[in-house]
Amino acid sequence: MAATVTAPAKPDRLPGSRAERTRDTENRILAAALDSFGTAGYDATSLDALAAGLGLSKQAILYHWPSKAALLDAVIDRACLDLVVEFDGVLRDAGEGWERIEAIVRSVFRVTIRRPELLGFVREVSRLGGDAAARISADLEPFVARARGFLQREMDAGRFRRCDPGLLFVSAYSAVLGAATEVEVLRAVGFEPTARSTVVRRRELLSFLRAAIVEP
């Protein structure tokens, strides 16, 4: 069953130049596609539904991207830019050691509340695998490399337990993303997605990560 797409609000006035109108249309399509892919899922989203929600024709979307797969690639690139904007400052400026890990986890939970479609989209791309997963990995590699470097420095300083920083990053990433976004799994183990349960999940996750990462 195709997803129902709610489009971002149209601007009161279109920009003057053709190039600006083209960019505006592309941005609206990307925002609507990110929202639908990240909430309903890629397979459940049709170009017809996207177009109808935006007040466009399907051919208007295909004018900018020749296929749904090409649109997915563009959404991946946009989502990766959004992720860097959301988390780069925290990774760079939030102190050292455990203080930075805690700040990142808190930031992830804030983004989950404010922009659930963004982390939902990351989860969906992981589910799709193949070229989509390879593309998001390539887009985020500089960001991931910095995270691995941070973990290695903390191990060298004796603040974090010694292990492979790449495996530690993957393990922590999986734990944080799952605790923040896997609503059905959380329901299966007794956590309803409420504000109170979110605080509990975050606290329990931080306790788990601290025990696993920080050198006693």
N, C-alpha and C positions, 0 to 999 in steps of 0.2 A: 504494500500500500504506500503510495507516494506521500511524502511529507507535505504539510501545509506550511507555506513559507510566509512569514511576516516581514515585509520589507522595511528597511530604514526609512525614516521620514524624508520626503523629497525636500530639497532646498526651496525657499520661497521664490528665488529668482535664479535662473541658470546663469553660470558665468558667461562672460561675453564671447570669448574666442572659441573656435571649434575645438582646439586642443584642450582647453579647459573643460568644455562640455564632455569631451571624450574621456578625460581623466575622471570627471565626476561620475559618469556612467560606470566606468570600470570599478571605481571605488565602491559604488553602491552594489554592484554585482558581487564583488569579492566579499563585502560585509555580509550580504544575505547568504552567500554560499557557505562562508565560514560558520555562520549561525546554524544553518540547516545541517551541514556535514557534522558539526560538533554536537548537535542535540539529537536530531532524528537519525543521523548516520548517512554515509555516502550512498549506500545502495538504496535507501529509502527516499532519497532526494532526486527528483527529476528536473531536467532543464525546463520543462513546461511549467512546473509548479514555481520554480524560481522566477521565470519570466512573468508569470501571472501576478505573483506577489509584488514584483517591481513595477508593474504596469508597462512591461516591455513585451516584445515578441521573442519567441525562442531564437529566431534568426538574429535578433539584436545581440543576444549572448554569443551566438556562434560567430558573429562578426568579429568579436574581440578574442574569442578562444574557439578553435575549430572543433572541439569535442569536450565532453564532460571530463575526460581524463586530463586534457590540457588545462581546463579550469581548476581541477584538483591540484595540479602542479603549481598554478599561480596562487591558489589559496595557501598551500604549504609555505611558499616563499613569504607571503604576507604574514601568516601566523608566526613564522620564525622571527621576523622583524618585531612583531608585537611581543613575543616572548623575551627577546633581548631587551626591549624597552622596559618591560615589567621587572626583569630580574637582574639586569647588568649592574645597576647601581647598588643593589644589595650585595651582590657577589664582590663588588669592588670596595665598598665603603663601610661594611657592617662589622668592622673590627676583625679580630683574629680568633682562631680556635673555635671552641664551641659557640661562642657568641655569634659568629657568622652563620653557622649551621642553623642555630635557632632562628635567626632573622630570616633566613631563606625559607624555612618551613612555615613560619608565620606569614610570609609574603605569599607563598603558594596558597594557603588557605584563604587569604584575602582575595586573591585573584579568582579562586573557585567561587566565592560568593559574588564578586562584582562582575566577573566575565566567565560564567560557567562554560560557555561555548568554546573558549580558547583551549582550556585543558581537556575538555571533552573531545576536541578535534585532535589533539595530540594522541589521546587514547585511541581514537578511531583510526588514525593513520597507522598506529602500531598494530591494530587488529587487521588492517588491510594487508600489511606486509609488502613484499615485492618492491617495485620501483618507488612506490609512495614512501615506504619506510626508509629506503635508501636515500631518497631525496631529502627528507627531513633530517636524517642523520648527517648528511653532507652539509646542509645549511647550518646546522647547529654545532658542527665540529669545532670551530674556533671557541665558542662558548664552553663546550664540554672540555676542551683542552685546558682552558683556564681553571675550570673546576678541578680537574685532575691535578693540575699544578699546585693549586691551593692545598688539596689533600696531601700531596707528597711533601710539601713544605711543613705542614703541621705534623706529619709523621717524623720528619727529620728533626723537628724541634722537640720531639718527645711528648707532644700534647695529645696526639691520636695514636691508637694502636697500629702497629706495623702490619700492613697487608698490601695487596695490589691495589693502587689507587683507582685504577679503571674498574675493577670488580666492586670496590667499595662504592664508587659513584653509581654504577648500575643498580646495586642492591638498595642504596638509599633512595635513588630516583624511583624505583619500582614501589618501594614502601610508601614514599610520600605521595606519589600520584595515585596509588590505590586507595590509601586512606582518605585522600581528598575527593576522589571522583567516582569510585566504584560503588554507586548507590545501591544497586541490586545485591551485590555481595555483602555490603554493610547491613542491609535489611535481613539477609539470610542469617547473620550472626547476632541479630537483635538490636542494631543501631538504626533508628529512624533518622532521616536527614533533617534534623531540627537545629536551631541555633545552639541549644544546650548540648546536643550530642556532638556538634562540630567542635565545641570547646573541649569536650571530653576526649574526642578522637585526637585532637591536636596535642593535648597534654600527654596522653598515653603514647602517642607516636614519638614525641620529644623524649620521653623517659626511655623508650626502647632504643632510640638512636643514640642517646647519650651513653647508655650502658654498653652498646655495641661498638661505639667509636672512640670515646674518650679514654685515654690511658689513666688508670686509677692512681 
